[in-house]
Amino acid sequence: MKRIEFPGNERDFSVTYIRTREGPNGFITYYKDAAGMQTDPLMAWRVLGIAKNTDTGKALKAWCLEMHEQYGNEVKPDVDPA
């Protein structure tokens, strides 16, 4: 599992993109004392609620879409059962 941190993370707000070998890649979000995991980049951005229209929110949306484009559609290698 590889973690990629959003560059604008702060003490009370953080988003991390998780790349997994098995299972779907996704975003771990923490905002307003609530944590969650989303696989959809726009759902990770919407966690901000009304704050998504700020400069940080716009940067987060661009970053989420970039991570999903770059890693979201990876084809996982088949596991050899032998």
Biopython code that builds the backbone (N, CA, C, O; Angstrom):
import numpy as np
from Bio.PDB.StructureBuilder import StructureBuilder

atoms = [
    (1, "MET", "N", (0.850, -1.161, 0.000)),
    (1, "MET", "CA", (0.000, 0.000, 0.000)),
    (1, "MET", "C", (0.901, 1.231, 0.000)),
    (1, "MET", "O", (1.812, 1.349, 0.820)),
    (2, "LYS", "N", (0.640, 2.126, -0.913)),
    (2, "LYS", "CA", (1.414, 3.354, -1.004)),
    (2, "LYS", "C", (0.497, 4.535, -0.731)),
    (2, "LYS", "O", (-0.617, 4.599, -1.250)),
    (3, "ARG", "N", (0.974, 5.475, 0.091)),
    (3, "ARG", "CA", (0.187, 6.648, 0.469)),
    (3, "ARG", "C", (0.762, 7.875, -0.223)),
    (3, "ARG", "O", (1.976, 8.074, -0.248)),
    (4, "ILE", "N", (-0.127, 8.700, -0.789)),
    (4, "ILE", "CA", (0.267, 9.967, -1.391)),
    (4, "ILE", "C", (-0.544, 11.057, -0.704)),
    (4, "ILE", "O", (-1.770, 11.079, -0.808)),
    (5, "GLU", "N", (0.132, 11.956, -0.007)),
    (5, "GLU", "CA", (-0.518, 13.009, 0.769)),
    (5, "GLU", "C", (-0.846, 14.212, -0.121)),
    (5, "GLU", "O", (-0.067, 14.578, -1.001)),
    (6, "PHE", "N", (-2.007, 14.819, 0.122)),
    (6, "PHE", "CA", (-2.374, 16.076, -0.535)),
    (6, "PHE", "C", (-1.439, 17.164, -0.005)),
    (6, "PHE", "O", (-1.277, 17.278, 1.210)),
    (7, "PRO", "N", (-0.815, 17.970, -0.876)),
    (7, "PRO", "CA", (0.145, 18.977, -0.423)),
    (7, "PRO", "C", (-0.449, 20.039, 0.511)),
    (7, "PRO", "O", (0.298, 20.653, 1.272)),
    (8, "GLY", "N", (-1.748, 20.271, 0.479)),
    (8, "GLY", "CA", (-2.367, 21.292, 1.313)),
    (8, "GLY", "C", (-2.899, 20.785, 2.643)),
    (8, "GLY", "O", (-3.686, 21.473, 3.292)),
    (9, "ASN", "N", (-2.477, 19.578, 3.065)),
    (9, "ASN", "CA", (-2.959, 19.026, 4.329)),
    (9, "ASN", "C", (-2.575, 19.923, 5.497)),
    (9, "ASN", "O", (-1.502, 20.526, 5.514)),
    (10, "GLU", "N", (-3.477, 19.998, 6.475)),
    (10, "GLU", "CA", (-3.255, 20.775, 7.685)),
    (10, "GLU", "C", (-3.622, 19.911, 8.887)),
    (10, "GLU", "O", (-3.948, 18.734, 8.735)),
    (11, "ARG", "N", (-3.569, 20.486, 10.054)),
    (11, "ARG", "CA", (-3.851, 19.737, 11.281)),
    (11, "ARG", "C", (-5.299, 19.246, 11.322)),
    (11, "ARG", "O", (-5.548, 18.108, 11.722)),
    (12, "ASP", "N", (-6.242, 20.071, 10.923)),
    (12, "ASP", "CA", (-7.666, 19.719, 11.010)),
    (12, "ASP", "C", (-8.272, 19.266, 9.688)),
    (12, "ASP", "O", (-9.482, 19.055, 9.603)),
    (13, "PHE", "N", (-7.455, 19.114, 8.668)),
    (13, "PHE", "CA", (-7.942, 18.712, 7.347)),
    (13, "PHE", "C", (-6.834, 17.938, 6.640)),
    (13, "PHE", "O", (-5.709, 18.424, 6.523)),
    (14, "SER", "N", (-7.151, 16.745, 6.173)),
    (14, "SER", "CA", (-6.156, 15.999, 5.401)),
    (14, "SER", "C", (-6.847, 15.037, 4.448)),
    (14, "SER", "O", (-7.925, 14.506, 4.719)),
    (15, "VAL", "N", (-6.182, 14.841, 3.330)),
    (15, "VAL", "CA", (-6.637, 13.878, 2.327)),
    (15, "VAL", "C", (-5.410, 13.091, 1.890)),
    (15, "VAL", "O", (-4.361, 13.668, 1.603)),
    (16, "THR", "N", (-5.547, 11.787, 1.842)),
    (16, "THR", "CA", (-4.457, 10.905, 1.437)),
    (16, "THR", "C", (-4.992, 9.959, 0.374)),
    (16, "THR", "O", (-6.067, 9.380, 0.530)),
    (17, "TYR", "N", (-4.238, 9.806, -0.705)),
    (17, "TYR", "CA", (-4.603, 8.842, -1.747)),
    (17, "TYR", "C", (-3.881, 7.541, -1.437)),
    (17, "TYR", "O", (-2.668, 7.534, -1.223)),
    (18, "ILE", "N", (-4.613, 6.453, -1.412)),
    (18, "ILE", "CA", (-4.069, 5.147, -1.076)),
    (18, "ILE", "C", (-4.079, 4.272, -2.327)),
    (18, "ILE", "O", (-5.125, 4.023, -2.927)),
    (19, "ARG", "N", (-2.886, 3.813, -2.702)),
    (19, "ARG", "CA", (-2.765, 2.866, -3.813)),
    (19, "ARG", "C", (-2.576, 1.480, -3.217)),
    (19, "ARG", "O", (-1.649, 1.251, -2.440)),
    (20, "THR", "N", (-3.448, 0.569, -3.578)),
    (20, "THR", "CA", (-3.386, -0.774, -3.027)),
    (20, "THR", "C", (-3.028, -1.789, -4.103)),
    (20, "THR", "O", (-3.262, -1.573, -5.292)),
    (21, "ARG", "N", (-2.461, -2.889, -3.659)),
    (21, "ARG", "CA", (-2.146, -3.958, -4.592)),
    (21, "ARG", "C", (-3.392, -4.786, -4.874)),
    (21, "ARG", "O", (-3.594, -5.269, -5.988)),
    (22, "GLU", "N", (-4.216, -4.940, -3.858)),
    (22, "GLU", "CA", (-5.468, -5.696, -3.993)),
    (22, "GLU", "C", (-6.607, -4.790, -3.567)),
    (22, "GLU", "O", (-6.517, -4.115, -2.541)),
    (23, "GLY", "N", (-7.658, -4.770, -4.334)),
    (23, "GLY", "CA", (-8.786, -3.906, -4.004)),
    (23, "GLY", "C", (-8.678, -2.565, -4.701)),
    (23, "GLY", "O", (-7.704, -2.306, -5.408)),
    (24, "PRO", "N", (-9.661, -1.720, -4.510)),
    (24, "PRO", "CA", (-9.665, -0.432, -5.222)),
    (24, "PRO", "C", (-8.768, 0.605, -4.552)),
    (24, "PRO", "O", (-8.586, 0.594, -3.334)),
    (25, "ASN", "N", (-8.215, 1.492, -5.360)),
    (25, "ASN", "CA", (-7.507, 2.656, -4.833)),
    (25, "ASN", "C", (-8.556, 3.629, -4.310)),
    (25, "ASN", "O", (-9.708, 3.585, -4.741)),
    (26, "GLY", "N", (-8.172, 4.507, -3.387)),
    (26, "GLY", "CA", (-9.159, 5.437, -2.858)),
    (26, "GLY", "C", (-8.541, 6.556, -2.046)),
    (26, "GLY", "O", (-7.323, 6.630, -1.877)),
    (27, "PHE", "N", (-9.397, 7.416, -1.552)),
    (27, "PHE", "CA", (-8.999, 8.588, -0.783)),
    (27, "PHE", "C", (-9.445, 8.427, 0.665)),
    (27, "PHE", "O", (-10.602, 8.098, 0.926)),
    (28, "ILE", "N", (-8.537, 8.658, 1.603)),
    (28, "ILE", "CA", (-8.900, 8.736, 3.013)),
    (28, "ILE", "C", (-8.996, 10.213, 3.345)),
    (28, "ILE", "O", (-8.038, 10.963, 3.156)),
    (29, "THR", "N", (-10.154, 10.630, 3.840)),
    (29, "THR", "CA", (-10.391, 12.047, 4.130)),
    (29, "THR", "C", (-10.605, 12.244, 5.622)),
    (29, "THR", "O", (-11.168, 11.391, 6.309)),
    (30, "TYR", "N", (-10.141, 13.395, 6.106)),
    (30, "TYR", "CA", (-10.378, 13.789, 7.490)),
    (30, "TYR", "C", (-10.698, 15.275, 7.487)),
    (30, "TYR", "O", (-9.873, 16.097, 7.088)),
    (31, "TYR", "N", (-11.910, 15.618, 7.937)),
    (31, "TYR", "CA", (-12.334, 17.017, 7.984)),
    (31, "TYR", "C", (-13.438, 17.155, 9.019)),
    (31, "TYR", "O", (-14.369, 16.349, 9.053)),
    (32, "LYS", "N", (-13.338, 18.164, 9.853)),
    (32, "LYS", "CA", (-14.325, 18.433, 10.911)),
    (32, "LYS", "C", (-14.555, 17.204, 11.788)),
    (32, "LYS", "O", (-15.693, 16.796, 12.020)),
    (33, "ASP", "N", (-13.461, 16.626, 12.268)),
    (33, "ASP", "CA", (-13.489, 15.478, 13.184)),
    (33, "ASP", "C", (-14.222, 14.265, 12.627)),
    (33, "ASP", "O", (-14.764, 13.468, 13.393)),
    (34, "ALA", "N", (-14.247, 14.113, 11.312)),
    (34, "ALA", "CA", (-14.858, 12.940, 10.688)),
    (34, "ALA", "C", (-13.899, 12.386, 9.641)),
    (34, "ALA", "O", (-13.333, 13.136, 8.847)),
    (35, "ALA", "N", (-13.723, 11.088, 9.647)),
    (35, "ALA", "CA", (-12.852, 10.434, 8.679)),
    (35, "ALA", "C", (-13.677, 9.483, 7.827)),
    (35, "ALA", "O", (-14.696, 8.958, 8.274)),
    (36, "GLY", "N", (-13.230, 9.269, 6.606)),
    (36, "GLY", "CA", (-13.935, 8.357, 5.718)),
    (36, "GLY", "C", (-13.054, 7.950, 4.558)),
    (36, "GLY", "O", (-11.957, 8.480, 4.377)),
    (37, "MET", "N", (-13.540, 7.010, 3.779)),
    (37, "MET", "CA", (-12.814, 6.573, 2.581)),
    (37, "MET", "C", (-13.753, 6.629, 1.394)),
    (37, "MET", "O", (-14.874, 6.121, 1.446)),
    (38, "GLN", "N", (-13.289, 7.248, 0.329)),
    (38, "GLN", "CA", (-14.048, 7.344, -0.909)),
    (38, "GLN", "C", (-13.194, 6.814, -2.053)),
    (38, "GLN", "O", (-11.978, 7.008, -2.072)),
    (39, "THR", "N", (-13.830, 6.148, -2.999)),
    (39, "THR", "CA", (-13.121, 5.707, -4.192)),
    (39, "THR", "C", (-13.338, 6.678, -5.346)),
    (39, "THR", "O", (-12.566, 6.684, -6.304)),
    (40, "ASP", "N", (-14.373, 7.493, -5.263)),
    (40, "ASP", "CA", (-14.684, 8.475, -6.294)),
    (40, "ASP", "C", (-13.983, 9.795, -5.953)),
    (40, "ASP", "O", (-14.146, 10.302, -4.843)),
    (41, "PRO", "N", (-13.202, 10.363, -6.891)),
    (41, "PRO", "CA", (-12.476, 11.599, -6.583)),
    (41, "PRO", "C", (-13.389, 12.777, -6.266)),
    (41, "PRO", "O", (-13.032, 13.616, -5.439)),
    (42, "LEU", "N", (-14.542, 12.863, -6.892)),
    (42, "LEU", "CA", (-15.441, 13.978, -6.620)),
    (42, "LEU", "C", (-16.113, 13.843, -5.254)),
    (42, "LEU", "O", (-16.428, 14.851, -4.620)),
    (43, "MET", "N", (-16.332, 12.628, -4.801)),
    (43, "MET", "CA", (-16.887, 12.439, -3.460)),
    (43, "MET", "C", (-15.857, 12.841, -2.397)),
    (43, "MET", "O", (-16.221, 13.379, -1.352)),
    (44, "ALA", "N", (-14.585, 12.581, -2.662)),
    (44, "ALA", "CA", (-13.537, 13.010, -1.727)),
    (44, "ALA", "C", (-13.505, 14.531, -1.645)),
    (44, "ALA", "O", (-13.317, 15.087, -0.563)),
    (45, "TRP", "N", (-13.682, 15.198, -2.758)),
    (45, "TRP", "CA", (-13.696, 16.666, -2.804)),
    (45, "TRP", "C", (-14.930, 17.219, -2.102)),
    (45, "TRP", "O", (-14.850, 18.250, -1.436)),
    (46, "ARG", "N", (-16.065, 16.548, -2.243)),
    (46, "ARG", "CA", (-17.325, 17.033, -1.663)),
    (46, "ARG", "C", (-17.357, 16.922, -0.139)),
    (46, "ARG", "O", (-18.246, 17.482, 0.502)),
    (47, "VAL", "N", (-16.409, 16.216, 0.436)),
    (47, "VAL", "CA", (-16.335, 16.126, 1.896)),
    (47, "VAL", "C", (-16.193, 17.521, 2.502)),
    (47, "VAL", "O", (-16.625, 17.752, 3.631)),
    (48, "LEU", "N", (-15.598, 18.439, 1.767)),
    (48, "LEU", "CA", (-15.393, 19.798, 2.276)),
    (48, "LEU", "C", (-16.686, 20.582, 2.420)),
    (48, "LEU", "O", (-16.701, 21.613, 3.094)),
    (49, "GLY", "N", (-17.758, 20.131, 1.814)),
    (49, "GLY", "CA", (-19.026, 20.858, 1.904)),
    (49, "GLY", "C", (-18.923, 22.228, 1.255)),
    (49, "GLY", "O", (-18.467, 22.341, 0.117)),
    (50, "ILE", "N", (-19.340, 23.262, 1.960)),
    (50, "ILE", "CA", (-19.323, 24.609, 1.398)),
    (50, "ILE", "C", (-17.898, 25.120, 1.182)),
    (50, "ILE", "O", (-17.679, 26.002, 0.352)),
    (51, "ALA", "N", (-16.934, 24.579, 1.917)),
    (51, "ALA", "CA", (-15.534, 25.010, 1.782)),
    (51, "ALA", "C", (-14.902, 24.537, 0.477)),
    (51, "ALA", "O", (-13.769, 24.913, 0.177)),
    (52, "LYS", "N", (-15.609, 23.719, -0.306)),
    (52, "LYS", "CA", (-15.040, 23.245, -1.569)),
    (52, "LYS", "C", (-14.878, 24.367, -2.590)),
    (52, "LYS", "O", (-14.202, 24.180, -3.602)),
    (53, "ASN", "N", (-15.488, 25.534, -2.345)),
    (53, "ASN", "CA", (-15.359, 26.661, -3.272)),
    (53, "ASN", "C", (-14.188, 27.578, -2.935)),
    (53, "ASN", "O", (-13.991, 28.591, -3.607)),
    (54, "THR", "N", (-13.407, 27.243, -1.908)),
    (54, "THR", "CA", (-12.226, 28.034, -1.553)),
    (54, "THR", "C", (-11.059, 27.642, -2.454)),
    (54, "THR", "O", (-11.163, 26.699, -3.240)),
    (55, "ASP", "N", (-9.953, 28.365, -2.338)),
    (55, "ASP", "CA", (-8.764, 28.035, -3.133)),
    (55, "ASP", "C", (-8.237, 26.639, -2.803)),
    (55, "ASP", "O", (-7.836, 25.896, -3.698)),
    (56, "THR", "N", (-8.240, 26.287, -1.523)),
    (56, "THR", "CA", (-7.796, 24.952, -1.124)),
    (56, "THR", "C", (-8.731, 23.887, -1.676)),
    (56, "THR", "O", (-8.283, 22.822, -2.100)),
    (57, "GLY", "N", (-10.031, 24.171, -1.671)),
    (57, "GLY", "CA", (-11.005, 23.232, -2.213)),
    (57, "GLY", "C", (-10.815, 23.006, -3.705)),
    (57, "GLY", "O", (-10.924, 21.878, -4.185)),
    (58, "LYS", "N", (-10.537, 24.061, -4.426)),
    (58, "LYS", "CA", (-10.303, 23.939, -5.868)),
    (58, "LYS", "C", (-9.007, 23.171, -6.144)),
    (58, "LYS", "O", (-8.944, 22.367, -7.074)),
    (59, "ALA", "N", (-7.972, 23.424, -5.328)),
    (59, "ALA", "CA", (-6.711, 22.694, -5.477)),
    (59, "ALA", "C", (-6.923, 21.214, -5.157)),
    (59, "ALA", "O", (-6.349, 20.346, -5.814)),
    (60, "LEU", "N", (-7.752, 20.927, -4.142)),
    (60, "LEU", "CA", (-8.044, 19.537, -3.789)),
    (60, "LEU", "C", (-8.767, 18.828, -4.925)),
    (60, "LEU", "O", (-8.450, 17.679, -5.232)),
    (61, "LYS", "N", (-9.725, 19.484, -5.548)),
    (61, "LYS", "CA", (-10.461, 18.871, -6.656)),
    (61, "LYS", "C", (-9.507, 18.517, -7.796)),
    (61, "LYS", "O", (-9.570, 17.416, -8.342)),
    (62, "ALA", "N", (-8.627, 19.449, -8.153)),
    (62, "ALA", "CA", (-7.661, 19.201, -9.229)),
    (62, "ALA", "C", (-6.731, 18.041, -8.853)),
    (62, "ALA", "O", (-6.426, 17.192, -9.691)),
    (63, "TRP", "N", (-6.281, 18.007, -7.595)),
    (63, "TRP", "CA", (-5.381, 16.952, -7.142)),
    (63, "TRP", "C", (-6.081, 15.598, -7.158)),
    (63, "TRP", "O", (-5.503, 14.609, -7.608)),
    (64, "CYS", "N", (-7.326, 15.543, -6.670)),
    (64, "CYS", "CA", (-8.086, 14.292, -6.666)),
    (64, "CYS", "C", (-8.285, 13.753, -8.080)),
    (64, "CYS", "O", (-8.112, 12.560, -8.326)),
    (65, "LEU", "N", (-8.644, 14.625, -8.993)),
    (65, "LEU", "CA", (-8.840, 14.192, -10.380)),
    (65, "LEU", "C", (-7.522, 13.733, -10.998)),
    (65, "LEU", "O", (-7.497, 12.770, -11.765)),
    (66, "GLU", "N", (-6.432, 14.415, -10.667)),
    (66, "GLU", "CA", (-5.112, 14.021, -11.179)),
    (66, "GLU", "C", (-4.718, 12.643, -10.650)),
    (66, "GLU", "O", (-4.234, 11.806, -11.411)),
    (67, "MET", "N", (-4.920, 12.400, -9.358)),
    (67, "MET", "CA", (-4.586, 11.091, -8.767)),
    (67, "MET", "C", (-5.426, 9.985, -9.407)),
    (67, "MET", "O", (-4.919, 8.904, -9.707)),
    (68, "HIS", "N", (-6.710, 10.266, -9.612)),
    (68, "HIS", "CA", (-7.583, 9.255, -10.208)),
    (68, "HIS", "C", (-7.186, 8.972, -11.656)),
    (68, "HIS", "O", (-7.195, 7.819, -12.087)),
    (69, "GLU", "N", (-6.841, 10.010, -12.403)),
    (69, "GLU", "CA", (-6.392, 9.809, -13.786)),
    (69, "GLU", "C", (-5.103, 9.012, -13.834)),
    (69, "GLU", "O", (-4.943, 8.122, -14.669)),
    (70, "GLN", "N", (-4.188, 9.334, -12.939)),
    (70, "GLN", "CA", (-2.874, 8.713, -12.970)),
    (70, "GLN", "C", (-2.891, 7.281, -12.440)),
    (70, "GLN", "O", (-2.235, 6.409, -13.010)),
    (71, "TYR", "N", (-3.630, 7.022, -11.357)),
    (71, "TYR", "CA", (-3.583, 5.713, -10.714)),
    (71, "TYR", "C", (-4.925, 4.990, -10.617)),
    (71, "TYR", "O", (-4.945, 3.786, -10.357)),
    (72, "GLY", "N", (-6.025, 5.672, -10.813)),
    (72, "GLY", "CA", (-7.335, 5.083, -10.558)),
    (72, "GLY", "C", (-7.722, 3.954, -11.474)),
    (72, "GLY", "O", (-8.516, 3.095, -11.091)),
    (73, "ASN", "N", (-7.188, 3.932, -12.664)),
    (73, "ASN", "CA", (-7.578, 2.909, -13.627)),
    (73, "ASN", "C", (-6.479, 1.879, -13.843)),
    (73, "ASN", "O", (-6.425, 1.225, -14.885)),
    (74, "GLU", "N", (-5.601, 1.738, -12.851)),
    (74, "GLU", "CA", (-4.527, 0.765, -12.981)),
    (74, "GLU", "C", (-5.087, -0.641, -13.093)),
    (74, "GLU", "O", (-6.071, -0.982, -12.437)),
    (75, "VAL", "N", (-4.463, -1.442, -13.915)),
    (75, "VAL", "CA", (-4.821, -2.850, -14.011)),
    (75, "VAL", "C", (-3.937, -3.582, -13.021)),
    (75, "VAL", "O", (-2.711, -3.540, -13.117)),
    (76, "LYS", "N", (-4.557, -4.244, -12.085)),
    (76, "LYS", "CA", (-3.813, -4.973, -11.076)),
    (76, "LYS", "C", (-3.256, -6.253, -11.693)),
    (76, "LYS", "O", (-3.951, -6.916, -12.463)),
    (77, "PRO", "N", (-2.009, -6.612, -11.366)),
    (77, "PRO", "CA", (-1.459, -7.853, -11.915)),
    (77, "PRO", "C", (-2.212, -9.059, -11.361)),
    (77, "PRO", "O", (-2.606, -9.091, -10.195)),
    (78, "ASP", "N", (-2.397, -10.042, -12.227)),
    (78, "ASP", "CA", (-3.065, -11.271, -11.790)),
    (78, "ASP", "C", (-2.175, -12.008, -10.803)),
    (78, "ASP", "O", (-0.955, -12.043, -10.959)),
    (79, "VAL", "N", (-2.785, -12.587, -9.803)),
    (79, "VAL", "CA", (-2.042, -13.359, -8.820)),
    (79, "VAL", "C", (-1.960, -14.791, -9.313)),
    (79, "VAL", "O", (-2.972, -15.403, -9.655)),
    (80, "ASP", "N", (-0.748, -15.319, -9.346)),
    (80, "ASP", "CA", (-0.552, -16.684, -9.796)),
    (80, "ASP", "C", (-0.871, -17.641, -8.653)),
    (80, "ASP", "O", (-0.197, -17.609, -7.623)),
    (81, "PRO", "N", (-1.903, -18.508, -8.812)),
    (81, "PRO", "CA", (-2.313, -19.382, -7.716)),
    (81, "PRO", "C", (-1.302, -20.497, -7.435)),
    (81, "PRO", "O", (-1.429, -21.190, -6.426)),
    (82, "ALA", "N", (-0.321, -20.682, -8.287)),
    (82, "ALA", "CA", (0.621, -21.801, -8.109)),
    (82, "ALA", "C", (1.625, -21.570, -7.069)),
    (82, "ALA", "O", (2.469, -22.431, -6.825)),
]
sb = StructureBuilder()
sb.init_structure("model")
sb.init_model(0)
sb.init_chain("A")
sb.init_seg("    ")
for serial, (resi, resn, name, xyz) in enumerate(atoms, 1):
    if name == "N":
        sb.init_residue(resn, " ", resi, " ")
    sb.init_atom(name, np.array(xyz, "f"), 0.0, 1.0, " ", f" {name:<3s}", serial, name[0])
structure = sb.get_structure()
